[in-house]
Amino acid sequence: MPDLPPPRTEGRYRIALVCLGNICRSPMADVVLSARVAQAGLADRVDVRSSGTGDWHVGHPMDERAAATLTAAGYDASRHRAQQFDRGWLDDDLVLVMDESNLRDVVSTASTTEGARVRLFRDFDPVDPGGEVPDPYYGGASGFEEVLAMVERTAAALVAALHQVLPVGDRTP
């Protein structure tokens, strides 16, 4: 598993998650990673947010199937509203994209330094590092369940990595 880039602000870490429309994959990852960060006692130091490269769904809630999958697994999917990615998101400590197309779109807007902080979400997947998170939008419920499984195991690995860059004793505001 790759190392996380160092935080830009000591004691804090910001993660941006990006997919195409910000209604399926990246919001699922946002909800799960945010929950895992909170469970790990890092919510006061780690900010997680999500966006899409396209603007079709801006302001809309999460896809109903994605929300239902998360709710069935015990997560709260109710607060999400789709946002569009813009260059300002490259100021985050780490930008995690769901597939190669998202990677090309985001890196094309980044400087070399910013681009070094952009990675595939599944670069941190302990089962299949570097794989893509498949877009479940045009499929059935099983696609959303598959995405949730990928997101949960990758979120667990990310939280473990966050403990390395934000040690327990480091409580800088």
PyMOL commands that place a pseudoatom at each C-alpha (Angstrom):
pseudoatom trace, name=CA, resn=MET, resi=1, chain=A, elem=C, hetatm=0, pos=[0.000, 0.000, 0.000]
pseudoatom trace, name=CA, resn=PRO, resi=2, chain=A, elem=C, hetatm=0, pos=[1.370, 3.439, -0.853]
pseudoatom trace, name=CA, resn=ASP, resi=3, chain=A, elem=C, hetatm=0, pos=[2.090, 6.028, 1.800]
pseudoatom trace, name=CA, resn=LEU, resi=4, chain=A, elem=C, hetatm=0, pos=[-0.263, 8.958, 2.222]
pseudoatom trace, name=CA, resn=PRO, resi=5, chain=A, elem=C, hetatm=0, pos=[1.143, 12.318, 1.167]
pseudoatom trace, name=CA, resn=PRO, resi=6, chain=A, elem=C, hetatm=0, pos=[2.097, 14.374, 4.218]
pseudoatom trace, name=CA, resn=PRO, resi=7, chain=A, elem=C, hetatm=0, pos=[-0.518, 16.759, 5.584]
pseudoatom trace, name=CA, resn=ARG, resi=8, chain=A, elem=C, hetatm=0, pos=[-0.336, 20.342, 4.346]
pseudoatom trace, name=CA, resn=THR, resi=9, chain=A, elem=C, hetatm=0, pos=[-1.398, 21.518, 7.822]
pseudoatom trace, name=CA, resn=GLU, resi=10, chain=A, elem=C, hetatm=0, pos=[0.177, 19.806, 10.822]
pseudoatom trace, name=CA, resn=GLY, resi=11, chain=A, elem=C, hetatm=0, pos=[-2.317, 17.709, 12.766]
pseudoatom trace, name=CA, resn=ARG, resi=12, chain=A, elem=C, hetatm=0, pos=[-5.068, 17.951, 10.082]
pseudoatom trace, name=CA, resn=TYR, resi=13, chain=A, elem=C, hetatm=0, pos=[-5.818, 15.966, 6.935]
pseudoatom trace, name=CA, resn=ARG, resi=14, chain=A, elem=C, hetatm=0, pos=[-8.256, 16.618, 4.097]
pseudoatom trace, name=CA, resn=ILE, resi=15, chain=A, elem=C, hetatm=0, pos=[-9.364, 13.947, 1.643]
pseudoatom trace, name=CA, resn=ALA, resi=16, chain=A, elem=C, hetatm=0, pos=[-11.386, 14.611, -1.510]
pseudoatom trace, name=CA, resn=LEU, resi=17, chain=A, elem=C, hetatm=0, pos=[-13.146, 11.701, -3.217]
pseudoatom trace, name=CA, resn=VAL, resi=18, chain=A, elem=C, hetatm=0, pos=[-14.055, 12.057, -6.899]
pseudoatom trace, name=CA, resn=CYS, resi=19, chain=A, elem=C, hetatm=0, pos=[-16.195, 10.124, -9.368]
pseudoatom trace, name=CA, resn=LEU, resi=20, chain=A, elem=C, hetatm=0, pos=[-18.177, 11.135, -12.440]
pseudoatom trace, name=CA, resn=GLY, resi=21, chain=A, elem=C, hetatm=0, pos=[-21.541, 12.448, -11.178]
pseudoatom trace, name=CA, resn=ASN, resi=22, chain=A, elem=C, hetatm=0, pos=[-21.092, 12.396, -7.383]
pseudoatom trace, name=CA, resn=ILE, resi=23, chain=A, elem=C, hetatm=0, pos=[-24.219, 10.330, -6.783]
pseudoatom trace, name=CA, resn=CYS, resi=24, chain=A, elem=C, hetatm=0, pos=[-22.879, 6.742, -6.468]
pseudoatom trace, name=CA, resn=ARG, resi=25, chain=A, elem=C, hetatm=0, pos=[-19.245, 5.828, -5.899]
pseudoatom trace, name=CA, resn=SER, resi=26, chain=A, elem=C, hetatm=0, pos=[-17.628, 8.891, -4.331]
pseudoatom trace, name=CA, resn=PRO, resi=27, chain=A, elem=C, hetatm=0, pos=[-20.558, 9.644, -2.000]
pseudoatom trace, name=CA, resn=MET, resi=28, chain=A, elem=C, hetatm=0, pos=[-20.595, 6.005, -0.884]
pseudoatom trace, name=CA, resn=ALA, resi=29, chain=A, elem=C, hetatm=0, pos=[-16.867, 6.294, -0.178]
pseudoatom trace, name=CA, resn=ASP, resi=30, chain=A, elem=C, hetatm=0, pos=[-17.431, 9.639, 1.581]
pseudoatom trace, name=CA, resn=VAL, resi=31, chain=A, elem=C, hetatm=0, pos=[-20.097, 8.221, 3.909]
pseudoatom trace, name=CA, resn=VAL, resi=32, chain=A, elem=C, hetatm=0, pos=[-18.113, 5.082, 4.750]
pseudoatom trace, name=CA, resn=LEU, resi=33, chain=A, elem=C, hetatm=0, pos=[-14.734, 6.791, 5.164]
pseudoatom trace, name=CA, resn=SER, resi=34, chain=A, elem=C, hetatm=0, pos=[-16.287, 9.545, 7.287]
pseudoatom trace, name=CA, resn=ALA, resi=35, chain=A, elem=C, hetatm=0, pos=[-17.896, 6.920, 9.532]
pseudoatom trace, name=CA, resn=ARG, resi=36, chain=A, elem=C, hetatm=0, pos=[-14.619, 5.002, 9.863]
pseudoatom trace, name=CA, resn=VAL, resi=37, chain=A, elem=C, hetatm=0, pos=[-12.692, 8.204, 10.598]
pseudoatom trace, name=CA, resn=ALA, resi=38, chain=A, elem=C, hetatm=0, pos=[-15.205, 9.037, 13.349]
pseudoatom trace, name=CA, resn=GLN, resi=39, chain=A, elem=C, hetatm=0, pos=[-15.009, 5.505, 14.804]
pseudoatom trace, name=CA, resn=ALA, resi=40, chain=A, elem=C, hetatm=0, pos=[-11.217, 5.847, 14.897]
pseudoatom trace, name=CA, resn=GLY, resi=41, chain=A, elem=C, hetatm=0, pos=[-11.478, 9.081, 16.891]
pseudoatom trace, name=CA, resn=LEU, resi=42, chain=A, elem=C, hetatm=0, pos=[-10.057, 11.175, 14.036]
pseudoatom trace, name=CA, resn=ALA, resi=43, chain=A, elem=C, hetatm=0, pos=[-13.151, 13.188, 13.051]
pseudoatom trace, name=CA, resn=ASP, resi=44, chain=A, elem=C, hetatm=0, pos=[-11.770, 16.348, 14.639]
pseudoatom trace, name=CA, resn=ARG, resi=45, chain=A, elem=C, hetatm=0, pos=[-8.625, 16.111, 12.487]
pseudoatom trace, name=CA, resn=VAL, resi=46, chain=A, elem=C, hetatm=0, pos=[-9.731, 14.527, 9.208]
pseudoatom trace, name=CA, resn=ASP, resi=47, chain=A, elem=C, hetatm=0, pos=[-12.109, 16.130, 6.724]
pseudoatom trace, name=CA, resn=VAL, resi=48, chain=A, elem=C, hetatm=0, pos=[-13.654, 13.994, 3.994]
pseudoatom trace, name=CA, resn=ARG, resi=49, chain=A, elem=C, hetatm=0, pos=[-15.730, 15.301, 1.094]
pseudoatom trace, name=CA, resn=SER, resi=50, chain=A, elem=C, hetatm=0, pos=[-16.760, 14.155, -2.357]
pseudoatom trace, name=CA, resn=SER, resi=51, chain=A, elem=C, hetatm=0, pos=[-17.461, 15.577, -5.781]
pseudoatom trace, name=CA, resn=GLY, resi=52, chain=A, elem=C, hetatm=0, pos=[-17.988, 14.617, -9.395]
pseudoatom trace, name=CA, resn=THR, resi=53, chain=A, elem=C, hetatm=0, pos=[-16.182, 15.746, -12.520]
pseudoatom trace, name=CA, resn=GLY, resi=54, chain=A, elem=C, hetatm=0, pos=[-19.536, 16.324, -14.246]
pseudoatom trace, name=CA, resn=ASP, resi=55, chain=A, elem=C, hetatm=0, pos=[-22.229, 18.818, -13.310]
pseudoatom trace, name=CA, resn=TRP, resi=56, chain=A, elem=C, hetatm=0, pos=[-25.394, 16.823, -14.155]
pseudoatom trace, name=CA, resn=HIS, resi=57, chain=A, elem=C, hetatm=0, pos=[-26.395, 16.078, -10.565]
pseudoatom trace, name=CA, resn=VAL, resi=58, chain=A, elem=C, hetatm=0, pos=[-25.156, 19.145, -8.631]
pseudoatom trace, name=CA, resn=GLY, resi=59, chain=A, elem=C, hetatm=0, pos=[-27.407, 19.699, -5.610]
pseudoatom trace, name=CA, resn=HIS, resi=60, chain=A, elem=C, hetatm=0, pos=[-29.120, 16.314, -5.918]
pseudoatom trace, name=CA, resn=PRO, resi=61, chain=A, elem=C, hetatm=0, pos=[-29.110, 13.620, -3.238]
pseudoatom trace, name=CA, resn=MET, resi=62, chain=A, elem=C, hetatm=0, pos=[-27.277, 10.367, -3.651]
pseudoatom trace, name=CA, resn=ASP, resi=63, chain=A, elem=C, hetatm=0, pos=[-28.637, 7.772, -6.088]
pseudoatom trace, name=CA, resn=GLU, resi=64, chain=A, elem=C, hetatm=0, pos=[-31.487, 5.931, -4.312]
pseudoatom trace, name=CA, resn=ARG, resi=65, chain=A, elem=C, hetatm=0, pos=[-29.822, 2.541, -4.821]
pseudoatom trace, name=CA, resn=ALA, resi=66, chain=A, elem=C, hetatm=0, pos=[-26.522, 3.777, -3.359]
pseudoatom trace, name=CA, resn=ALA, resi=67, chain=A, elem=C, hetatm=0, pos=[-28.356, 5.297, -0.384]
pseudoatom trace, name=CA, resn=ALA, resi=68, chain=A, elem=C, hetatm=0, pos=[-30.384, 2.108, 0.158]
pseudoatom trace, name=CA, resn=THR, resi=69, chain=A, elem=C, hetatm=0, pos=[-27.222, -0.021, 0.096]
pseudoatom trace, name=CA, resn=LEU, resi=70, chain=A, elem=C, hetatm=0, pos=[-25.540, 2.231, 2.643]
pseudoatom trace, name=CA, resn=THR, resi=71, chain=A, elem=C, hetatm=0, pos=[-28.645, 2.405, 4.862]
pseudoatom trace, name=CA, resn=ALA, resi=72, chain=A, elem=C, hetatm=0, pos=[-28.994, -1.394, 4.844]
pseudoatom trace, name=CA, resn=ALA, resi=73, chain=A, elem=C, hetatm=0, pos=[-25.373, -1.593, 6.035]
pseudoatom trace, name=CA, resn=GLY, resi=74, chain=A, elem=C, hetatm=0, pos=[-26.026, 0.849, 8.892]
pseudoatom trace, name=CA, resn=TYR, resi=75, chain=A, elem=C, hetatm=0, pos=[-24.681, 4.088, 7.401]
pseudoatom trace, name=CA, resn=ASP, resi=76, chain=A, elem=C, hetatm=0, pos=[-26.409, 7.477, 7.174]
pseudoatom trace, name=CA, resn=ALA, resi=77, chain=A, elem=C, hetatm=0, pos=[-26.659, 8.500, 3.521]
pseudoatom trace, name=CA, resn=SER, resi=78, chain=A, elem=C, hetatm=0, pos=[-29.202, 11.270, 4.037]
pseudoatom trace, name=CA, resn=ARG, resi=79, chain=A, elem=C, hetatm=0, pos=[-26.972, 14.375, 4.118]
pseudoatom trace, name=CA, resn=HIS, resi=80, chain=A, elem=C, hetatm=0, pos=[-25.223, 14.035, 0.763]
pseudoatom trace, name=CA, resn=ARG, resi=81, chain=A, elem=C, hetatm=0, pos=[-25.788, 16.617, -1.980]
pseudoatom trace, name=CA, resn=ALA, resi=82, chain=A, elem=C, hetatm=0, pos=[-23.792, 16.304, -5.200]
pseudoatom trace, name=CA, resn=GLN, resi=83, chain=A, elem=C, hetatm=0, pos=[-21.023, 18.809, -5.856]
pseudoatom trace, name=CA, resn=GLN, resi=84, chain=A, elem=C, hetatm=0, pos=[-18.781, 19.382, -8.854]
pseudoatom trace, name=CA, resn=PHE, resi=85, chain=A, elem=C, hetatm=0, pos=[-15.013, 19.089, -8.646]
pseudoatom trace, name=CA, resn=ASP, resi=86, chain=A, elem=C, hetatm=0, pos=[-13.010, 22.239, -9.294]
pseudoatom trace, name=CA, resn=ARG, resi=87, chain=A, elem=C, hetatm=0, pos=[-9.325, 23.122, -9.047]
pseudoatom trace, name=CA, resn=GLY, resi=88, chain=A, elem=C, hetatm=0, pos=[-9.738, 24.279, -5.445]
pseudoatom trace, name=CA, resn=TRP, resi=89, chain=A, elem=C, hetatm=0, pos=[-10.176, 20.652, -4.416]
pseudoatom trace, name=CA, resn=LEU, resi=90, chain=A, elem=C, hetatm=0, pos=[-6.526, 20.084, -5.373]
pseudoatom trace, name=CA, resn=ASP, resi=91, chain=A, elem=C, hetatm=0, pos=[-5.584, 21.965, -2.190]
pseudoatom trace, name=CA, resn=ASP, resi=92, chain=A, elem=C, hetatm=0, pos=[-6.672, 18.918, -0.181]
pseudoatom trace, name=CA, resn=ASP, resi=93, chain=A, elem=C, hetatm=0, pos=[-3.985, 16.622, 1.190]
pseudoatom trace, name=CA, resn=LEU, resi=94, chain=A, elem=C, hetatm=0, pos=[-5.156, 13.690, -0.923]
pseudoatom trace, name=CA, resn=VAL, resi=95, chain=A, elem=C, hetatm=0, pos=[-7.526, 13.439, -3.889]
pseudoatom trace, name=CA, resn=LEU, resi=96, chain=A, elem=C, hetatm=0, pos=[-8.805, 9.922, -4.487]
pseudoatom trace, name=CA, resn=VAL, resi=97, chain=A, elem=C, hetatm=0, pos=[-10.540, 9.185, -7.778]
pseudoatom trace, name=CA, resn=MET, resi=98, chain=A, elem=C, hetatm=0, pos=[-12.675, 6.162, -8.564]
pseudoatom trace, name=CA, resn=ASP, resi=99, chain=A, elem=C, hetatm=0, pos=[-11.422, 5.242, -12.050]
pseudoatom trace, name=CA, resn=GLU, resi=100, chain=A, elem=C, hetatm=0, pos=[-8.848, 6.017, -14.753]
pseudoatom trace, name=CA, resn=SER, resi=101, chain=A, elem=C, hetatm=0, pos=[-11.196, 8.429, -16.541]
pseudoatom trace, name=CA, resn=ASN, resi=102, chain=A, elem=C, hetatm=0, pos=[-11.652, 10.447, -13.339]
pseudoatom trace, name=CA, resn=LEU, resi=103, chain=A, elem=C, hetatm=0, pos=[-7.882, 10.328, -12.847]
pseudoatom trace, name=CA, resn=ARG, resi=104, chain=A, elem=C, hetatm=0, pos=[-7.237, 11.805, -16.307]
pseudoatom trace, name=CA, resn=ASP, resi=105, chain=A, elem=C, hetatm=0, pos=[-9.867, 14.508, -15.770]
pseudoatom trace, name=CA, resn=VAL, resi=106, chain=A, elem=C, hetatm=0, pos=[-8.505, 15.586, -12.391]
pseudoatom trace, name=CA, resn=VAL, resi=107, chain=A, elem=C, hetatm=0, pos=[-4.799, 15.361, -13.247]
pseudoatom trace, name=CA, resn=SER, resi=108, chain=A, elem=C, hetatm=0, pos=[-5.378, 17.420, -16.405]
pseudoatom trace, name=CA, resn=THR, resi=109, chain=A, elem=C, hetatm=0, pos=[-6.268, 20.385, -14.150]
pseudoatom trace, name=CA, resn=ALA, resi=110, chain=A, elem=C, hetatm=0, pos=[-3.382, 19.881, -11.712]
pseudoatom trace, name=CA, resn=SER, resi=111, chain=A, elem=C, hetatm=0, pos=[0.157, 21.192, -11.499]
pseudoatom trace, name=CA, resn=THR, resi=112, chain=A, elem=C, hetatm=0, pos=[2.899, 18.594, -11.098]
pseudoatom trace, name=CA, resn=THR, resi=113, chain=A, elem=C, hetatm=0, pos=[2.945, 19.125, -7.331]
pseudoatom trace, name=CA, resn=GLU, resi=114, chain=A, elem=C, hetatm=0, pos=[-0.840, 18.888, -7.055]
pseudoatom trace, name=CA, resn=GLY, resi=115, chain=A, elem=C, hetatm=0, pos=[-0.937, 15.850, -9.349]
pseudoatom trace, name=CA, resn=ALA, resi=116, chain=A, elem=C, hetatm=0, pos=[1.351, 13.976, -6.956]
pseudoatom trace, name=CA, resn=ARG, resi=117, chain=A, elem=C, hetatm=0, pos=[-1.494, 14.072, -4.412]
pseudoatom trace, name=CA, resn=VAL, resi=118, chain=A, elem=C, hetatm=0, pos=[-4.040, 12.515, -6.821]
pseudoatom trace, name=CA, resn=ARG, resi=119, chain=A, elem=C, hetatm=0, pos=[-4.407, 8.744, -6.649]
pseudoatom trace, name=CA, resn=LEU, resi=120, chain=A, elem=C, hetatm=0, pos=[-6.858, 6.014, -7.469]
pseudoatom trace, name=CA, resn=PHE, resi=121, chain=A, elem=C, hetatm=0, pos=[-9.036, 5.228, -4.442]
pseudoatom trace, name=CA, resn=ARG, resi=122, chain=A, elem=C, hetatm=0, pos=[-8.181, 1.566, -4.765]
pseudoatom trace, name=CA, resn=ASP, resi=123, chain=A, elem=C, hetatm=0, pos=[-4.444, 2.224, -4.656]
pseudoatom trace, name=CA, resn=PHE, resi=124, chain=A, elem=C, hetatm=0, pos=[-5.151, 1.687, -0.948]
pseudoatom trace, name=CA, resn=ASP, resi=125, chain=A, elem=C, hetatm=0, pos=[-7.319, -1.446, -1.437]
pseudoatom trace, name=CA, resn=PRO, resi=126, chain=A, elem=C, hetatm=0, pos=[-5.630, -4.329, 0.407]
pseudoatom trace, name=CA, resn=VAL, resi=127, chain=A, elem=C, hetatm=0, pos=[-7.293, -6.913, -1.908]
pseudoatom trace, name=CA, resn=ASP, resi=128, chain=A, elem=C, hetatm=0, pos=[-6.782, -5.373, -5.364]
pseudoatom trace, name=CA, resn=PRO, resi=129, chain=A, elem=C, hetatm=0, pos=[-4.485, -2.347, -5.152]
pseudoatom trace, name=CA, resn=GLY, resi=130, chain=A, elem=C, hetatm=0, pos=[-4.730, -0.015, -8.121]
pseudoatom trace, name=CA, resn=GLY, resi=131, chain=A, elem=C, hetatm=0, pos=[-8.013, -1.352, -9.433]
pseudoatom trace, name=CA, resn=GLU, resi=132, chain=A, elem=C, hetatm=0, pos=[-10.915, 0.836, -10.446]
pseudoatom trace, name=CA, resn=VAL, resi=133, chain=A, elem=C, hetatm=0, pos=[-14.160, 1.200, -8.527]
pseudoatom trace, name=CA, resn=PRO, resi=134, chain=A, elem=C, hetatm=0, pos=[-16.709, 0.129, -11.157]
pseudoatom trace, name=CA, resn=ASP, resi=135, chain=A, elem=C, hetatm=0, pos=[-19.612, 2.486, -11.833]
pseudoatom trace, name=CA, resn=PRO, resi=136, chain=A, elem=C, hetatm=0, pos=[-22.783, 0.700, -10.640]
pseudoatom trace, name=CA, resn=TYR, resi=137, chain=A, elem=C, hetatm=0, pos=[-25.156, 3.335, -12.075]
pseudoatom trace, name=CA, resn=TYR, resi=138, chain=A, elem=C, hetatm=0, pos=[-26.392, 1.319, -15.069]
pseudoatom trace, name=CA, resn=GLY, resi=139, chain=A, elem=C, hetatm=0, pos=[-26.538, -2.011, -13.244]
pseudoatom trace, name=CA, resn=GLY, resi=140, chain=A, elem=C, hetatm=0, pos=[-28.513, -3.615, -10.462]
pseudoatom trace, name=CA, resn=ALA, resi=141, chain=A, elem=C, hetatm=0, pos=[-28.279, -3.773, -6.692]
pseudoatom trace, name=CA, resn=SER, resi=142, chain=A, elem=C, hetatm=0, pos=[-25.361, -6.214, -6.740]
pseudoatom trace, name=CA, resn=GLY, resi=143, chain=A, elem=C, hetatm=0, pos=[-23.126, -3.544, -8.293]
pseudoatom trace, name=CA, resn=PHE, resi=144, chain=A, elem=C, hetatm=0, pos=[-23.777, -1.211, -5.366]
pseudoatom trace, name=CA, resn=GLU, resi=145, chain=A, elem=C, hetatm=0, pos=[-23.055, -4.032, -2.911]
pseudoatom trace, name=CA, resn=GLU, resi=146, chain=A, elem=C, hetatm=0, pos=[-19.777, -4.747, -4.724]
pseudoatom trace, name=CA, resn=VAL, resi=147, chain=A, elem=C, hetatm=0, pos=[-18.819, -1.066, -4.514]
pseudoatom trace, name=CA, resn=LEU, resi=148, chain=A, elem=C, hetatm=0, pos=[-19.681, -0.995, -0.806]
pseudoatom trace, name=CA, resn=ALA, resi=149, chain=A, elem=C, hetatm=0, pos=[-17.420, -3.996, -0.122]
pseudoatom trace, name=CA, resn=MET, resi=150, chain=A, elem=C, hetatm=0, pos=[-14.522, -2.310, -1.970]
pseudoatom trace, name=CA, resn=VAL, resi=151, chain=A, elem=C, hetatm=0, pos=[-15.137, 0.970, -0.191]
pseudoatom trace, name=CA, resn=GLU, resi=152, chain=A, elem=C, hetatm=0, pos=[-15.339, -0.589, 3.280]
pseudoatom trace, name=CA, resn=ARG, resi=153, chain=A, elem=C, hetatm=0, pos=[-12.066, -2.491, 3.040]
pseudoatom trace, name=CA, resn=THR, resi=154, chain=A, elem=C, hetatm=0, pos=[-10.274, 0.440, 1.405]
pseudoatom trace, name=CA, resn=ALA, resi=155, chain=A, elem=C, hetatm=0, pos=[-11.631, 2.871, 4.008]
pseudoatom trace, name=CA, resn=ALA, resi=156, chain=A, elem=C, hetatm=0, pos=[-10.265, 0.620, 6.757]
pseudoatom trace, name=CA, resn=ALA, resi=157, chain=A, elem=C, hetatm=0, pos=[-6.830, 0.673, 5.115]
pseudoatom trace, name=CA, resn=LEU, resi=158, chain=A, elem=C, hetatm=0, pos=[-6.993, 4.463, 4.704]
pseudoatom trace, name=CA, resn=VAL, resi=159, chain=A, elem=C, hetatm=0, pos=[-7.821, 4.938, 8.386]
pseudoatom trace, name=CA, resn=ALA, resi=160, chain=A, elem=C, hetatm=0, pos=[-4.821, 2.782, 9.314]
pseudoatom trace, name=CA, resn=ALA, resi=161, chain=A, elem=C, hetatm=0, pos=[-2.650, 4.974, 7.063]
pseudoatom trace, name=CA, resn=LEU, resi=162, chain=A, elem=C, hetatm=0, pos=[-4.132, 8.132, 8.594]
pseudoatom trace, name=CA, resn=HIS, resi=163, chain=A, elem=C, hetatm=0, pos=[-2.969, 6.920, 12.010]
pseudoatom trace, name=CA, resn=GLN, resi=164, chain=A, elem=C, hetatm=0, pos=[0.567, 6.956, 10.587]
pseudoatom trace, name=CA, resn=VAL, resi=165, chain=A, elem=C, hetatm=0, pos=[0.397, 10.607, 9.445]
pseudoatom trace, name=CA, resn=LEU, resi=166, chain=A, elem=C, hetatm=0, pos=[-1.714, 11.748, 12.424]
pseudoatom trace, name=CA, resn=PRO, resi=167, chain=A, elem=C, hetatm=0, pos=[-0.314, 9.915, 15.443]
pseudoatom trace, name=CA, resn=VAL, resi=168, chain=A, elem=C, hetatm=0, pos=[-2.623, 9.527, 18.446]
pseudoatom trace, name=CA, resn=GLY, resi=169, chain=A, elem=C, hetatm=0, pos=[-0.567, 11.889, 20.603]
pseudoatom trace, name=CA, resn=ASP, resi=170, chain=A, elem=C, hetatm=0, pos=[-0.574, 14.593, 17.895]
pseudoatom trace, name=CA, resn=ARG, resi=171, chain=A, elem=C, hetatm=0, pos=[-3.555, 16.817, 18.738]
pseudoatom trace, name=CA, resn=THR, resi=172, chain=A, elem=C, hetatm=0, pos=[-2.480, 20.003, 16.968]
pseudoatom trace, name=CA, resn=PRO, resi=173, chain=A, elem=C, hetatm=0, pos=[-5.622, 22.060, 16.239]
for i in range(1, 173): cmd.bond("trace and resi %d" % i, "trace and resi %d" % (i + 1))
show_as sticks, trace
zoom trace
